[in-house]
Amino acid sequence: MVRSYDQFVDRILEKGIPEMISFDHDLGDMNYRVRNSFSEKTGYDCAKWLIEYSLDYELMLPDFYCHSMNPIGKENIITLLTNFRNH
């Protein structure tokens, strides 16, 4: 189980893409300084990274689920990954 964007990236780089990923939108434990404000990395950022990684290495997306309690974030993750898979 990973709980941050950095852990997500590190885990996939170390072990490869798993068969199934369950996303949560609000990771809540990591803030990154972006210019003059703070921006929290979310499960949506993880999903975007996964798509870029899949494109770079010509890999298939794994099965995915989104268990987030954030309805907008959940929909954004599902829509992003579904659209990529269908494209």
Residue pairs with C-beta under 8 A, 6 or more apart in sequence:
2 8
2 11
3 27
3 29
4 27
4 29
4 30
4 41
5 27
5 30
5 41
5 42
5 45
5 46
5 49
6 30
6 41
8 46
8 49
9 46
9 49
12 18
12 50
12 53
17 50
17 53
17 54
17 59
17 61
17 62
18 62
19 62
19 63
20 62
20 63
20 64
20 65
21 50
21 62
21 63
21 64
21 65
22 64
22 65
22 66
22 67
23 43
23 46
23 47
23 64
23 65
23 66
23 67
23 68
23 77
24 43
24 66
24 67
24 68
25 42
25 43
25 44
25 66
25 68
25 70
25 73
25 74
25 76
25 77
26 42
26 43
26 68
26 69
26 70
26 73
27 40
27 41
27 42
27 43
27 46
28 40
30 40
30 41
31 38
31 39
31 40
32 38
32 39
32 40
32 41
33 39
42 73
43 66
43 68
43 73
43 77
44 73
44 76
44 77
44 80
47 64
47 77
47 80
47 81
48 80
50 61
50 81
51 61
51 80
51 81
51 84
53 59
54 60
54 61
54 84
61 81
61 84
61 85
64 81
66 74
66 77
66 78
68 74
68 77
